[in-house]
Amino acid sequence: MNTAQHKIGSGFGGRSTADEVLSGIDLTGRLAVVTGGYSGIGLETTRSLVRAGARVVVPARRPGTAREALDGLDGVEVDELDLGDLESVRGFAERFLASGRTVDIMIDNAGIMACPETRVGPGWEAQFATNHLGHFALVNRLWPAIEPGGARVVSVSSRGHHAYGMRWDDVDWNDGYDKWQAYGQAKTANVLFAVHLDRLARDRGVRAFSLHPGGIITPLQRHLPTQEMVDAGWIDADGNPVNPDAFKSPQEGASTQVWAATSPQLNGMGGVYLEDCDIAEPAPADGGRTGVKDWAVDPEQAARLWTLSAERTGVNAFA
């Protein structure tokens, strides 16, 4: 059975940091793969995992930039990976598998948000293709290294999944593209992916989680015009947060994914959506901005998405 979608009282919260979550946890000898682990909350995730003793592989679309950001941090290696290019995903996975190593922690952290209408591959909508399909292909191609390590797979979603479920009749938004609704679909897909992966993999010792990291000002907002963020009340005209207390720091933003990846409190659990370093409650029926929407944890939709994703990417470790 999947873990119940209810809080467990972890003792951590929205202001807990990644380092606090990892206090007392020794990751010596463990290997983590963190996509996008060189910017924003991904960078803080990498730093904290390394401080706890892990070795971290950072697949990066901009490997030169990644090496600069990670310079001086021992125990990290950078390789090239463009999640929007399935051949790039295949290449990275083949290089990693050739090393003969196993993966203990897989954090699907990289992503794009609210970008102008963009097409990748055979005309796929870029947010769905990059945030979901690229990670789907990556995890399935790395499965020979993930299964032996009894890994945890962490799919970084967002509260953005509240904006939209799966648009099954037009997942590529060929008609009436809306950048925020398309982002919502991609983030819903991140949750559904973890739901079905956990269902398939738990009998093999691998568990999967998804999560909302919180509101954080990071380079993820690079596609948003400044005026749009001003109008939303996030920042002022000079680019400063209007209410700094409304946003987490990158260290705080990294905490829930680090907790998902390492906490012994989650042993034997999986297939659930997390926020603020705890299992989230179902989203209130009357709206609100907390919890997980029913459409994102629906096992039938999760299975349907898995089938669609396997058809599109040509990979399915469980076929």
C-alpha positions in Angstrom: 0.0 0.0 0.0 1.1 3.6 -0.6 1.8 5.7 2.5 -1.2 7.7 3.7 -1.2 11.3 2.6 -1.1 12.8 6.1 1.5 14.5 8.3 3.7 12.4 10.5 5.0 15.1 12.8 8.6 15.1 11.6 9.7 17.8 14.0 10.9 20.0 11.1 9.1 22.8 9.4 9.1 25.4 6.7 12.1 27.2 8.1 14.2 24.2 8.7 17.4 24.1 6.6 18.9 21.3 4.6 21.8 21.2 7.0 19.5 20.9 10.0 17.6 18.1 8.3 20.9 16.2 7.7 22.3 16.8 11.2 23.4 13.4 12.6 23.0 11.6 9.2 26.2 10.2 7.8 26.1 9.8 4.0 29.7 8.6 3.7 30.0 6.1 0.8 26.6 7.1 -0.6 26.2 8.5 -4.1 23.6 11.1 -5.1 22.6 12.3 -8.5 21.1 15.8 -8.4 19.9 17.3 -11.7 20.4 21.1 -11.7 22.5 20.7 -8.6 24.5 23.9 -9.3 21.9 26.6 -9.0 19.3 27.8 -6.5 18.0 25.1 -4.2 19.9 22.5 -6.3 23.2 24.1 -5.3 22.2 24.1 -1.6 21.1 20.5 -1.9 24.5 19.5 -3.4 26.4 21.4 -0.7 24.5 19.9 2.2 24.8 16.4 0.8 28.5 16.8 0.4 28.8 18.1 4.0 27.0 15.0 5.2 29.6 12.8 3.4 27.9 12.0 0.1 29.5 12.0 -3.3 27.3 14.0 -5.7 27.0 13.7 -9.5 25.6 16.9 -11.0 24.3 16.5 -14.6 24.1 20.0 -16.1 22.9 21.6 -19.3 25.6 24.2 -18.8 28.5 22.1 -17.4 31.0 25.1 -17.5 28.7 27.2 -15.4 28.1 24.2 -13.0 31.9 23.7 -12.5 32.3 27.4 -11.7 29.4 27.3 -9.1 30.7 24.1 -7.6 34.4 25.0 -7.6 36.2 24.1 -4.4 33.5 21.7 -3.3 35.1 18.3 -2.8 33.2 15.1 -3.7 31.3 16.5 -6.7 31.5 15.7 -10.3 29.8 17.4 -13.2 28.6 15.9 -16.5 26.6 17.2 -19.4 22.8 16.6 -19.6 20.1 18.5 -21.4 16.7 17.2 -20.1 15.0 18.6 -23.2 17.1 16.4 -25.5 16.5 12.6 -25.1 19.7 11.8 -26.9 21.6 13.9 -24.3 19.7 11.9 -21.5 20.7 8.7 -23.1 24.3 9.8 -23.4 24.6 10.8 -19.8 23.0 7.6 -18.6 25.3 5.4 -20.7 28.4 7.2 -19.4 27.2 6.8 -15.8 26.3 3.2 -16.1 29.7 2.5 -17.7 31.3 3.6 -14.4 29.7 0.6 -12.7 28.4 2.6 -9.7 25.1 2.5 -8.0 22.8 5.4 -7.1 21.7 5.7 -3.5 19.8 9.1 -3.9 18.2 10.4 -7.1 16.9 14.0 -6.9 15.1 15.2 -10.0 15.6 18.9 -9.2 16.2 20.7 -12.5 13.3 22.5 -14.2 12.0 25.5 -16.1 9.0 27.6 -15.1 6.5 29.8 -17.0 8.6 30.1 -20.1 7.3 31.6 -23.4 5.8 28.9 -25.7 8.7 26.7 -26.6 8.9 23.4 -28.5 11.6 20.7 -28.1 12.1 17.4 -29.8 9.2 16.5 -32.1 7.2 19.6 -31.1 6.7 18.8 -27.4 5.8 21.6 -25.1 9.0 22.5 -23.3 7.9 22.5 -19.7 6.3 19.1 -19.9 9.2 17.7 -21.9 11.9 19.1 -19.7 10.5 18.9 -16.2 8.8 15.5 -16.7 9.7 13.5 -19.8 13.5 14.2 -19.4 13.4 13.0 -15.8 11.2 10.1 -16.7 13.7 8.9 -19.3 16.7 9.6 -17.0 15.3 7.5 -14.1 14.3 4.7 -16.4 17.7 4.6 -18.1 19.6 4.8 -14.8 17.4 2.0 -13.3 20.2 -0.6 -13.5 22.1 1.6 -11.1 19.1 2.8 -9.0 17.7 -0.6 -8.2 20.8 -2.2 -6.7 21.3 0.8 -4.4 17.8 0.6 -3.0 17.6 4.3 -3.9 15.1 6.9 -3.0 13.9 8.9 -6.0 12.8 12.4 -5.3 10.7 14.3 -7.8 10.7 18.0 -7.2 7.3 19.3 -8.0 5.7 22.6 -6.8 2.6 24.1 -5.4 2.3 25.1 -9.0 0.5 21.8 -9.6 -2.6 23.5 -8.1 -2.9 25.5 -11.3 -3.7 22.7 -13.6 -3.9 18.9 -13.9 -3.2 16.8 -16.9 -4.5 18.2 -20.2 -5.0 14.8 -21.7 -6.5 16.0 -24.9 -3.6 18.3 -25.6 -0.6 17.8 -23.3 1.6 19.8 -25.6 -0.7 22.9 -25.5 -0.9 23.2 -29.2 -4.2 25.1 -28.7 -4.3 28.1 -26.4 -0.9 28.0 -24.7 -0.9 29.4 -21.1 2.5 29.4 -19.5 1.3 29.0 -15.9 -1.3 26.3 -16.7 1.4 24.4 -18.8 3.7 24.8 -15.8 1.0 23.4 -13.5 0.5 20.4 -15.8 4.3 19.7 -15.7 4.4 19.9 -11.9 1.3 17.6 -11.7 3.2 15.2 -13.9 6.2 15.3 -11.4 3.8 14.2 -8.6 2.1 11.5 -10.7 5.5 10.1 -11.8 6.5 9.5 -8.2 3.1 7.9 -7.4 3.5 5.3 -10.2 7.2 4.8 -9.8 6.7 4.0 -6.1 4.0 1.5 -7.0 6.2 -0.2 -9.5 9.5 -0.1 -7.6 8.6 -0.5 -3.9 8.8 -4.3 -4.0 12.3 -3.9 -5.3 13.4 -1.7 -2.4 13.2 1.6 -4.2 10.8 4.3 -3.0 9.7 7.6 -4.6 8.5 10.9 -3.3 7.4 14.2 -4.7 7.4 17.6 -3.0 6.8 21.3 -3.0 10.1 23.0 -1.9 8.4 26.3 -1.0 8.5 29.8 -2.4 12.1 30.8 -3.1 13.6 33.6 -5.2 16.0 31.7 -7.4 17.1 31.7 -11.1 14.0 29.5 -11.7 12.2 32.9 -12.2 14.5 33.8 -15.2 11.6 33.7 -17.7 9.4 36.1 -15.7 9.5 39.8 -16.7 10.4 42.0 -13.7 7.0 43.8 -14.0 5.1 40.6 -13.7 6.9 39.8 -10.4 6.3 43.4 -9.2 2.6 43.1 -10.1 2.4 39.8 -8.2 3.8 41.5 -5.1 7.0 39.4 -5.0 9.5 42.1 -5.5 9.7 45.9 -5.8 10.9 47.9 -8.8 14.5 47.5 -7.6 14.2 43.7 -7.5 14.1 43.4 -3.7 11.5 41.0 -2.1 8.5 43.0 -0.9 8.1 40.7 2.1 11.3 38.7 2.7 9.5 36.6 5.3 7.2 35.3 2.6 10.0 33.5 0.9 12.3 30.7 2.0 16.1 31.0 1.7 17.7 28.5 -0.8 18.9 26.5 2.2 15.4 26.3 3.6 14.1 25.6 0.1 16.5 22.6 -0.2 15.4 21.1 3.1 12.3 19.1 2.0 14.1 17.4 -0.9 17.0 16.5 1.3 14.6 15.2 4.0 12.8 13.1 1.4 16.1 11.7 0.2 17.6 10.8 3.5 15.3 10.8 6.5 14.9 7.6 8.4 11.5 8.9 9.4 10.4 7.9 5.8 11.7 4.3 5.9 9.1 2.0 4.5 7.1 4.9 3.1 6.7 6.3 -0.4 4.4 7.5 -3.2 3.4 10.7 -1.4 3.8 14.4 -1.8 5.7 16.4 0.8 6.0 20.0 1.9 7.8 21.8 4.7 9.7 18.6 5.7 6.6 16.5 6.3 4.1 14.5 4.4 1.5 17.0 3.1 -2.2 16.8 3.8 -4.7 16.6 0.9 -5.5 20.1 -0.5 -8.7 21.6 1.0 -11.7 21.2 -1.2 -12.5 24.9 -0.9 -9.1 26.0 -2.3 -6.1 27.3 -0.3 -2.5 27.0 -1.1 -1.4 24.0 0.9 -1.5 20.3 0.4 -1.7 18.2 -2.7 -4.6 18.2 -5.3 -6.5 14.9 -5.8 -5.6 14.9 -9.5 -1.9 14.8 -8.8 -2.1 11.6 -6.6 -4.7 9.7 -8.6 -3.2 6.2 -9.3 -5.2 5.8 -12.5 -3.9 9.1 -14.0 -0.4 8.2 -12.7 -0.5 4.9 -14.7 -1.9 6.7 -17.7 1.0 9.2 -17.6 3.5 6.4 -17.2 2.2 4.7 -20.4 2.2 8.0 -22.3 5.7 8.8 -21.1 7.1 5.4 -22.0 5.6 5.7 -25.5 7.1 9.1 -26.0 10.6 8.4 -24.7 10.9 4.8 -25.8 12.2 3.7 -22.4 10.5 1.7 -19.6 12.6 -0.1 -17.1 9.5 -2.1 -16.0 8.2 -3.3 -19.4 
